[in-house]
Amino acid sequence: MEHELFPKHYESWKNCITQKCKTPLTKEFVQERIKVLSQKNSQGRKAFVEKYGDHWTDRVLGYFKQALEEM
C-alpha cells in the first residue's frame, strides 16, 4: 500500500477513498464529483485546484470516471 499524499494508481486511490476515508463510491456520489470536477468554473473544482493543483485534479477526475465505469 502506498503511503503518499497522492496515490499514483487507481487502486491505491480507491483504497484511500473507501477504506481510509470511509467514503462509499456510490453511483450518485461519483456522478456528482465528476460533474463538479468537470466544470472548469465551478467553485468545487476551483477549490480542489487551489488545494491540490491542476494535475492532481485531472487525475482524480479520471479516477472518478474509472470508478463509474466499474459500476
ABEGO torsion letter per residue (X at the ends): XBABABBABAAAAAAAAAAAAGBBBBAAAAAAAAAAAABAABAAAAAAAAAAEAAAAAAAAAAAAAAAAAX
